[in-house]
Amino acid sequence: MQNHVRKELDGILNGIRPFFHQINFIKPLVWEGTYSNGCKVIIKGALKRDVLSKQIYLSTCCPASFVSFISFVDGEWVKESNGVYWACMEFIPGRSLLYSVKEERQLAIEKVAQFHQEATGHKFQNIPRISLKQKWTTRFFRFTRSVQPELFSAEQNSLIQRYIKIGQYVLSEMSIDDLEIDAFNNGYIVHGDPAHHNFIFNRHNLLLIDGDLAVYAPKEYDYLQLINRMLPYCDWSLDELTNYTIPALNNCLTNPSLRRLIAYPADFYREWLMEPNGRKQLLIKTAQQDDVRSALMSLVLK
């Protein structure tokens, strides 16, 4: 069965395989390619050409903050093979960041700020706009439809219902349309997914990778994601995040209409939907953090 799956994966590469001496599987739609001269690249796939085109564009206008893309040896930047589009990303030895380490959380925040600075003002048709309220509302209803109370204890169902009420309240109070319009008019581009694994880090450099979700949006949206992902490692306290002089980050912490968005349990909904088999474990973990997290929610919702 495993060999059959591997053959199917190999088949989507037929159109680009002749360019490489060797191709090794990393994960779905990500391969390592080696040219005959020994040079390595990461071969990144996407189901839509635009997803790769915008990242190639970002690599040219954000050279200090976003990983470089390289053309194929025949000069083409994107190639199609069996319904999948492929591009070559620079191979950089390194690792993901560790949000459990304070210094690396700082590196992530500073790198995102640098990316915003480099990306601002660029206009590219393949970079879309976003409605955060629409995105969060869709995730919220996917979550509520997936809840099966009969599978969980009374205490767990109580926690689930409380997180539903918080999400519902935050969505009802969201008023950010003007912010999104201004962001588009000013050409603000955000990465869209500054998770720890979307950085490549070594002792010489730190770069953002995987800009699949890059959009025109307020810079605050990247920081809201960073806050959400980093808070579990900060004991659900915002104190560490007040030490920066980054206007968009500070706006998330001080502007009431943005500050309340910190309460939206995006991580809880995301993990619930992505790992259906891990929902009971997620509820156990969430219950263990519930006291400090609830205190933060109450603080930002004042």
Backbone hydrogen bonds in HBPLUS format (Angstrom, degrees):
<---DONOR---> <-ACCEPTOR-->    atom                        ^
c    i                          cat <-CA-CA->   ^        H-A-AA   ^      H-
h    n   atom  resd res      DA  || num        DHA   H-A  angle D-A-AA Bond
n    s   type  num  typ     dist DA aas  dist angle  dist       angle   num
A0005-VAL N   A0001-MET O   3.00 MM   4  6.35 157.9  2.05 152.4 157.2     1
A0006-ARG N   A0002-GLN O   2.96 MM   4  6.23 161.0  1.99 149.6 155.1     2
A0007-LYS N   A0003-ASN O   2.92 MM   4  6.15 152.6  2.00 145.3 152.2     3
A0008-GLU N   A0004-HIS O   3.05 MM   4  6.36 152.6  2.12 145.8 153.0     4
A0009-LEU N   A0005-VAL O   2.95 MM   4  6.26 156.6  2.00 152.1 158.6     5
A0010-ASP N   A0006-ARG O   2.82 MM   4  6.04 159.4  1.86 149.6 155.7     6
A0011-GLY N   A0007-LYS O   2.96 MM   4  6.12 143.8  2.09 140.6 149.8     7
A0012-ILE N   A0009-LEU O   3.31 MM   3  5.78 140.1  2.48 107.7 116.2     8
A0013-LEU N   A0010-ASP O   2.95 MM   3  5.50 158.1  2.00 116.7 123.9     9
A0014-ASN N   A0011-GLY O   3.28 MM   3  5.54 171.6  2.29 113.8 114.8    10
A0016-ILE N   A0013-LEU O   2.96 MM   3  5.56 150.6  2.04 120.3 128.8    11
A0017-ARG N   A0013-LEU O   2.86 MM   4  5.71 140.0  2.02 164.5 174.2    12
A0019-PHE N   A0016-ILE O   3.04 MM   3  5.76 157.7  2.09 122.6 129.1    13
A0020-PHE N   A0017-ARG O   3.07 MM   3  5.67 165.7  2.09 123.9 128.1    14
A0021-HIS N   A0034-THR O   2.72 MM  13  5.65 137.8  1.90 145.3 159.1    15
A0022-GLN N   A0034-THR O   3.14 MM  12  5.12 150.4  2.23 141.8 145.6    16
A0034-THR N   A0022-GLN O   2.81 MM  12  5.12 159.6  1.85 159.0 159.5    17
A0024-ASN N   A0032-GLU O   2.80 MM   8  5.08 161.8  1.83 147.9 154.2    18
A0032-GLU N   A0024-ASN O   2.78 MM   8  5.08 167.3  1.79 154.0 158.2    19
A0026-ILE N   A0030-VAL O   3.10 MM   4  5.63 150.9  2.18 150.4 147.8    20
A0027-LYS N   A0030-VAL O   3.11 MM   3  5.21 166.6  2.13 143.2 145.5    21
A0030-VAL N   A0027-LYS O   2.79 MM   3  5.21 149.9  1.88 151.3 146.0    22
A0045-GLY N   A0029-LEU O   2.76 MM  16  4.56 162.8  1.79 148.0 144.2    23
A0031-TRP N   A0043-ILE O   2.95 MM  12  5.00 159.5  1.99 141.7 148.4    24
A0043-ILE N   A0031-TRP O   2.70 MM  12  5.00 159.0  1.74 145.8 151.5    25
A0033-GLY N   A0041-VAL O   2.86 MM   8  5.28 162.6  1.89 151.0 156.1    26
A0041-VAL N   A0033-GLY O   2.87 MM   8  5.28 151.3  1.95 151.6 158.6    27
A0035-TYR N   A0039-CYS O   2.84 MM   4  5.34 166.3  1.86 160.8 161.4    28
A0038-GLY N   A0035-TYR O   2.92 MM   3  5.35 161.2  1.95 119.1 122.4    29
A0042-ILE N   A0089-MET O   2.86 MM  47  4.93 173.8  1.86 150.3 151.8    30
A0089-MET N   A0042-ILE O   2.71 MM  47  4.93 174.5  1.71 155.9 157.9    31
A0044-LYS N   A0087-ALA O   2.84 MM  43  5.43 158.3  1.89 165.0 167.8    32
A0087-ALA N   A0044-LYS O   2.98 MM  43  5.43 149.0  2.08 146.0 155.9    33
A0046-ALA N   A0085-TYR O   2.87 MM  39  5.27 139.8  2.03 145.6 154.1    34
A0085-TYR N   A0046-ALA O   2.85 MM  39  5.27 169.7  1.86 171.2 167.9    35
A0051-VAL N   A0048-LYS O   3.25 MM   3  5.67 135.9  2.46 106.6 116.3    36
A0052-LEU N   A0049-ARG O   3.05 MM   3  5.53 127.2  2.34 110.2 122.3    37
A0053-SER N   A0049-ARG O   2.91 MM   4  6.15 163.8  1.93 155.7 161.1    38
A0054-LYS N   A0050-ASP O   3.04 MM   4  6.08 164.7  2.06 152.4 153.3    39
A0055-GLN N   A0052-LEU O   3.07 MM   3  5.18 120.9  2.44  98.0 113.1    40
A0056-ILE N   A0052-LEU O   2.94 MM   4  6.21 155.1  2.00 157.5 164.7    41
A0057-TYR N   A0053-SER O   3.00 MM   4  6.21 153.9  2.07 143.5 151.0    42
A0058-LEU N   A0054-LYS O   2.92 MM   4  6.16 156.0  1.98 141.1 147.4    43
A0059-SER N   A0055-GLN O   2.95 MM   4  6.13 146.1  2.06 140.9 149.7    44
A0060-THR N   A0057-TYR O   3.04 MM   3  5.36 139.5  2.21 103.9 115.3    45
A0061-CYS N   A0057-TYR O   3.18 MM   4  6.56 149.7  2.27 149.8 158.4    46
A0062-CYS N   A0058-LEU O   2.81 MM   4  5.57 130.2  2.06 146.7 155.9    47
A0065-SER N   A0062-CYS O   3.22 MM   3  5.60 152.2  2.30 110.9 118.8    48
A0066-PHE N   A0062-CYS O   2.91 MM   4  5.58 151.6  1.99 167.1 168.5    49
A0208-LEU N   A0065-SER O   2.81 MM 143  6.01 175.4  1.82 149.5 151.1    50
A0067-VAL N   A0208-LEU O   2.99 MM 141  6.08 160.4  2.03 177.0 171.6    51
A0090-GLU N   A0068-SER O   2.79 MM  22  5.45 173.9  1.80 157.9 155.8    52
A0070-ILE N   A0088-CYS O   2.75 MM  18  5.33 164.7  1.77 147.6 152.2    53
A0072-PHE N   A0076-GLU O   2.75 MM   4  5.42 166.1  1.77 168.4 163.9    54
A0075-GLY N   A0072-PHE O   2.81 MM   3  5.35 162.7  1.84 124.7 127.2    55
A0079-LYS N   A0086-TRP O   2.98 MM   7  5.24 157.3  2.03 143.7 151.1    56
A0086-TRP N   A0079-LYS O   2.72 MM   7  5.24 150.7  1.80 151.4 161.7    57
A0081-SER N   A0084-VAL O   2.78 MM   3  5.33 160.9  1.81 156.3 162.9    58
A0084-VAL N   A0081-SER O   3.09 MM   3  5.33 158.7  2.14 111.1 117.8    59
A0095-ARG N   A0201-PHE O   2.93 MM 106  5.19 156.8  1.98 135.6 141.2    60
A0201-PHE N   A0095-ARG O   2.71 MM 106  5.19 154.9  1.78 147.9 156.9    61
A0097-LEU N   A0196-HIS O   3.22 MM  99  5.04 151.8  2.30 144.8 138.0    62
A0101-VAL N   A0098-LEU O   3.07 MM   3  5.65 166.7  2.09 116.4 120.4    63
A0104-GLU N   A0101-VAL O   3.05 MM   3  5.40 128.0  2.33 106.3 119.7    64
A0105-ARG N   A0101-VAL O   3.03 MM   4  6.39 142.5  2.18 151.0 162.6    65
A0105-ARG N   A0102-LYS O   3.12 MM   3  5.11 125.2  2.44  95.3 109.7    66
A0106-GLN N   A0102-LYS O   3.05 MM   4  6.38 154.5  2.11 150.6 157.4    67
A0107-LEU N   A0103-GLU O   3.06 MM   4  6.34 149.0  2.16 135.1 143.4    68
A0108-ALA N   A0104-GLU O   3.06 MM   4  6.21 155.9  2.11 140.0 145.4    69
A0109-ILE N   A0105-ARG O   3.10 MM   4  6.39 164.4  2.13 151.9 155.0    70
A0110-GLU N   A0106-GLN O   3.01 MM   4  6.20 166.7  2.03 154.2 157.9    71
A0111-LYS N   A0107-LEU O   2.88 MM   4  6.02 152.5  1.96 147.4 155.2    72
A0112-VAL N   A0108-ALA O   2.97 MM   4  6.17 159.3  2.01 152.2 157.3    73
A0113-ALA N   A0109-ILE O   3.06 MM   4  6.30 155.5  2.12 145.1 151.9    74
A0114-GLN N   A0110-GLU O   3.02 MM   4  6.28 149.0  2.12 140.8 149.0    75
A0115-PHE N   A0111-LYS O   2.88 MM   4  6.16 155.9  1.93 149.1 155.9    76
A0116-HIS N   A0112-VAL O   2.93 MM   4  6.22 160.8  1.97 152.0 156.5    77
A0117-GLN N   A0113-ALA O   3.06 MM   4  6.29 155.7  2.12 143.4 149.9    78
A0118-GLU N   A0114-GLN O   2.97 MM   4  6.25 159.9  2.02 152.7 157.4    79
A0119-ALA N   A0115-PHE O   2.87 MM   4  5.98 157.4  1.92 154.0 160.6    80
A0120-THR N   A0116-HIS O   3.02 MM   4  5.88 143.4  2.16 147.6 153.6    81
A0122-HIS N   A0119-ALA O   3.32 MM   3  6.07 165.7  2.34 142.1 142.8    82
A0121-GLY N   A0187-GLY O   2.84 MM  66  4.27 151.4  1.92 113.7 123.2    83
A0127-ILE N   A0124-PHE O   3.11 MM   3  5.78 168.1  2.12 123.4 126.0    84
A0216-TYR N   A0128-PRO O   2.76 MM  88  6.11 164.5  1.78 156.5 162.1    85
A0135-LYS N   A0131-SER O   3.00 MM   4  6.29 162.3  2.03 153.5 158.7    86
A0136-TRP N   A0132-LEU O   2.84 MM   4  6.00 170.1  1.85 155.5 157.9    87
A0137-THR N   A0133-LYS O   2.84 MM   4  5.85 151.5  1.92 142.4 151.1    88
A0138-THR N   A0134-GLN O   2.96 MM   4  6.10 158.8  2.01 147.0 152.1    89
A0139-ARG N   A0135-LYS O   3.11 MM   4  6.39 160.7  2.15 146.6 151.6    90
A0140-PHE N   A0136-TRP O   2.84 MM   4  5.99 154.6  1.91 144.8 152.5    91
A0141-PHE N   A0137-THR O   3.00 MM   4  6.26 164.3  2.03 154.1 156.1    92
A0142-ARG N   A0138-THR O   3.01 MM   4  6.20 151.5  2.09 145.5 154.0    93
A0143-PHE N   A0139-ARG O   2.91 MM   4  6.12 154.2  1.98 147.4 154.4    94
A0144-THR N   A0140-PHE O   2.91 MM   4  6.25 167.6  1.92 154.6 157.0    95
A0145-ARG N   A0141-PHE O   3.02 MM   4  6.01 157.8  2.07 142.2 148.0    96
A0146-SER N   A0143-PHE O   2.98 MM   3  5.21 136.8  2.17 103.3 116.0    97
A0151-LEU N   A0148-GLN O   2.98 MM   3  5.88 170.1  1.99 132.2 135.4    98
A0152-PHE N   A0149-PRO O   3.11 MM   3  5.65 170.1  2.12 120.7 123.9    99
A0157-ASN N   A0153-SER O   2.89 MM   4  6.13 160.0  1.93 153.1 158.7   100
A0158-SER N   A0154-ALA O   2.96 MM   4  6.12 145.7  2.08 141.1 150.4   101
A0159-LEU N   A0155-GLU O   3.11 MM   4  6.40 152.9  2.18 143.4 149.8   102
A0160-ILE N   A0156-GLN O   2.94 MM   4  6.24 162.2  1.97 151.2 156.1   103
A0161-GLN N   A0157-ASN O   2.94 MM   4  6.11 163.0  1.97 147.3 151.4   104
A0162-ARG N   A0158-SER O   3.02 MM   4  6.22 148.6  2.13 141.9 150.5   105
A0163-TYR N   A0159-LEU O   3.01 MM   4  6.31 154.2  2.07 151.8 158.3   106
A0164-ILE N   A0160-ILE O   2.92 MM   4  6.22 139.1  2.09 144.3 156.6   107
A0165-LYS N   A0161-GLN O   2.98 MM   4  6.22 157.1  2.03 145.2 150.5   108
A0166-ILE N   A0162-ARG O   3.04 MM   4  6.29 154.6  2.10 144.7 151.4   109
A0167-GLY N   A0163-TYR O   3.12 MM   4  6.15 164.4  2.14 137.3 141.7   110
A0168-GLN N   A0164-ILE O   2.88 MM   4  6.05 160.6  1.92 150.8 156.8   111
A0169-TYR N   A0165-LYS O   2.91 MM   4  6.07 154.7  1.98 144.9 151.5   112
A0170-VAL N   A0166-ILE O   2.97 MM   4  6.20 169.0  1.98 157.4 159.6   113
A0171-LEU N   A0167-GLY O   3.04 MM   4  6.20 166.8  2.05 150.9 154.6   114
A0172-SER N   A0168-GLN O   3.05 MM   4  6.20 150.7  2.14 141.6 149.7   115
A0173-GLU N   A0169-TYR O   3.11 MM   4  6.34 133.4  2.34 144.6 156.5   116
A0173-GLU N   A0170-VAL O   3.15 MM   3  5.24 136.2  2.35  98.6 110.5   117
A0174-MET N   A0171-LEU O   3.35 MM   3  5.24 158.0  2.40  98.6 104.9   118
A0180-GLU N   A0176-ILE O   3.08 MM   4  6.41 153.8  2.15 153.3 160.3   119
A0181-ILE N   A0177-ASP O   2.98 MM   4  6.28 153.0  2.05 150.8 158.5   120
A0182-ASP N   A0178-ASP O   2.97 MM   4  6.18 165.3  1.99 151.3 154.7   121
A0183-ALA N   A0179-LEU O   3.00 MM   4  6.17 151.5  2.08 140.9 149.1   122
A0184-PHE N   A0180-GLU O   3.11 MM   4  6.34 157.1  2.16 145.5 150.1   123
A0185-ASN N   A0181-ILE O   2.99 MM   4  6.25 165.1  2.01 153.1 157.4   124
A0186-ASN N   A0182-ASP O   2.94 MM   4  6.07 144.1  2.07 146.0 155.0   125
A0188-TYR N   A0183-ALA O   2.87 MM   5  5.07 176.4  1.87 153.0 153.0   126
A0187-GLY N   A0184-PHE O   3.11 MM   3  5.02 153.4  2.18  99.1 107.4   127
A0217-ALA N   A0188-TYR O   3.04 MM  29  5.91 143.3  2.18 138.9 149.9   128
A0190-VAL N   A0215-VAL O   2.91 MM  25  5.70 163.1  1.94 169.1 171.9   129
A0215-VAL N   A0190-VAL O   3.20 MM  25  5.70 145.4  2.33 143.3 153.5   130
A0198-ASN N   A0195-ALA O   2.93 MM   3  5.42 163.0  1.96 117.9 123.4   131
A0209-ILE N   A0198-ASN O   2.92 MM  11  5.15 161.8  1.95 136.2 136.1   132
A0200-ILE N   A0207-LEU O   2.89 MM   7  5.47 159.2  1.93 157.6 164.5   133
A0207-LEU N   A0200-ILE O   3.13 MM   7  5.47 158.7  2.18 146.6 153.1   134
A0202-ASN N   A0205-ASN O   3.02 MM   3  5.54 166.0  2.04 168.5 168.1   135
A0214-ALA N   A0211-GLY O   3.10 MM   3  5.19 168.9  2.11 115.0 115.6   136
A0221-TYR N   A0218-PRO O   3.00 MM   3  5.79 158.4  2.05 121.0 126.0   137
A0222-ASP N   A0219-LYS O   3.17 MM   3  5.89 135.9  2.37 118.6 126.8   138
A0224-LEU N   A0220-GLU O   2.81 MM   4  6.09 149.7  1.90 154.7 163.8   139
A0225-GLN N   A0221-TYR O   3.21 MM   4  6.42 152.7  2.28 139.4 145.7   140
A0226-LEU N   A0222-ASP O   2.93 MM   4  6.25 157.0  1.98 145.4 152.3   141
A0227-ILE N   A0223-TYR O   2.79 MM   4  5.95 165.3  1.81 151.8 155.5   142
A0228-ASN N   A0224-LEU O   3.01 MM   4  6.15 163.5  2.04 143.0 147.6   143
A0229-ARG N   A0225-GLN O   2.95 MM   4  6.17 153.1  2.02 150.4 157.4   144
A0230-MET N   A0226-LEU O   2.85 MM   4  5.93 142.0  1.99 149.1 159.7   145
A0231-LEU N   A0227-ILE O   2.95 MM   4  5.82 152.4  2.02 156.4 159.8   146
A0233-TYR N   A0230-MET O   2.88 MM   3  5.56 146.3  1.99 123.0 132.6   147
A0234-CYS N   A0231-LEU O   2.90 MM   3  4.89 157.8  1.95 107.5 114.9   148
A0236-TRP N   A0231-LEU O   2.95 MM   5  4.70 163.6  1.98 149.7 144.6   149
A0237-SER N   A0234-CYS O   3.13 MM   3  5.64 134.7  2.35 111.1 120.4   150
A0241-LEU N   A0238-LEU O   2.98 MM   3  5.40 127.9  2.26 109.6 123.3   151
A0242-THR N   A0239-ASP O   3.17 MM   3  5.51 160.9  2.20 110.9 116.8   152
A0249-LEU N   A0246-ILE O   3.08 MM   3  5.43 117.9  2.48 109.8 124.7   153
A0250-ASN N   A0246-ILE O   2.92 MM   4  6.11 168.8  1.93 165.6 169.4   154
A0251-ASN N   A0247-PRO O   2.82 MM   4  5.99 143.8  1.95 145.2 155.9   155
A0252-CYS N   A0248-ALA O   3.22 MM   4  6.50 144.4  2.35 137.9 145.4   156
A0252-CYS N   A0249-LEU O   3.09 MM   3  5.23 124.0  2.42  98.2 111.8   157
A0253-LEU N   A0250-ASN O   3.09 MM   3  5.09 126.9  2.39  94.0 108.0   158
A0254-THR N   A0250-ASN O   2.98 MM   4  6.15 133.3  2.21 146.0 158.5   159
A0255-ASN N   A0251-ASN O   2.91 MM   4  5.26 159.9  1.95 137.6 143.3   160
A0258-LEU N   A0255-ASN O   2.95 MM   3  5.43 137.0  2.14 115.8 127.7   161
A0259-ARG N   A0255-ASN O   2.68 MM   4  5.69 166.3  1.70 165.2 168.5   162
A0260-ARG N   A0256-PRO O   3.22 MM   4  6.14 160.7  2.25 143.6 145.3   163
A0261-LEU N   A0258-LEU O   2.93 MM   3  5.30 140.1  2.09 106.7 118.7   164
A0262-ILE N   A0259-ARG O   3.08 MM   3  5.66 156.1  2.14 113.4 120.2   165
A0263-ALA N   A0260-ARG O   3.08 MM   3  5.66 153.8  2.15 112.1 119.1   166
A0264-TYR N   A0261-LEU O   3.05 MM   3  5.39 150.2  2.14 106.9 115.5   167
A0266-ALA N   A0264-TYR O   2.80 MM   2  5.65 139.8  1.96 107.1  95.2   168
A0269-TYR N   A0265-PRO O   3.09 MM   4  6.41 169.1  2.10 162.4 164.3   169
A0270-ARG N   A0266-ALA O   2.89 MM   4  5.97 161.6  1.93 147.6 153.6   170
A0271-GLU N   A0267-ASP O   2.92 MM   4  6.05 175.6  1.92 154.2 155.3   171
A0272-TRP N   A0268-PHE O   3.05 MM   4  6.06 157.1  2.10 144.3 151.3   172
A0273-LEU N   A0269-TYR O   3.02 MM   4  6.20 158.2  2.07 150.7 155.6   173
A0274-MET N   A0270-ARG O   2.89 MM   4  6.02 154.5  1.96 153.4 161.2   174
A0275-GLU N   A0271-GLU O   2.98 MM   4  5.79 153.5  2.05 145.5 150.4   175
A0278-GLY N   A0275-GLU O   2.91 MM   3  5.30 155.2  1.97 114.0 122.3   176
A0282-LEU N   A0278-GLY O   2.92 MM   4  6.13 150.4  2.01 147.9 157.2   177
A0283-LEU N   A0279-ARG O   2.95 MM   4  6.19 153.3  2.02 146.8 153.0   178
A0284-ILE N   A0280-LYS O   3.06 MM   4  6.36 150.0  2.15 142.6 150.7   179
A0285-LYS N   A0281-GLN O   2.96 MM   4  6.24 165.2  1.98 152.4 155.7   180
A0286-THR N   A0282-LEU O   2.86 MM   4  6.02 160.9  1.90 150.0 155.9   181
A0287-ALA N   A0283-LEU O   2.91 MM   4  5.99 155.4  1.97 142.9 149.4   182
A0288-GLN N   A0284-ILE O   3.10 MM   4  6.34 148.4  2.20 144.6 152.7   183
A0289-GLN N   A0285-LYS O   3.30 MM   4  6.61 137.1  2.49 140.4 150.8   184
A0289-GLN N   A0286-THR O   3.17 MM   3  5.24 132.0  2.41  97.0 109.3   185
A0290-ASP N   A0287-ALA O   3.24 MM   3  4.85 157.1  2.30  95.6 102.3   186
A0293-ARG N   A0289-GLN O   2.99 MM   4  6.03 162.0  2.02 161.5 166.9   187
A0294-SER N   A0290-ASP O   2.78 MM   4  5.67 160.1  1.82 145.9 151.7   188
A0295-ALA N   A0291-ASP O   3.13 MM   4  6.29 149.1  2.23 138.8 146.9   189
A0296-LEU N   A0292-VAL O   3.16 MM   4  6.42 152.3  2.24 141.2 147.6   190
A0297-MET N   A0293-ARG O   2.91 MM   4  6.23 162.6  1.94 154.0 158.8   191
A0298-SER N   A0294-SER O   2.95 MM   4  6.15 161.1  1.99 148.5 152.9   192
A0299-LEU N   A0295-ALA O   3.06 MM   4  6.26 149.8  2.15 139.9 148.3   193
A0299-LEU N   A0296-LEU O   3.02 MM   3  4.98 113.9  2.48  93.5 109.9   194
A0300-VAL N   A0296-LEU O   2.97 MM   4  6.29 163.7  2.00 163.7 165.2   195
A0301-LEU N   A0297-MET O   3.05 MM   4  6.04 135.9  2.25 144.0 155.2   196
A0302-LYS N   A0299-LEU O   3.47 MM   3  5.66 166.3  2.49 105.0 108.4   197
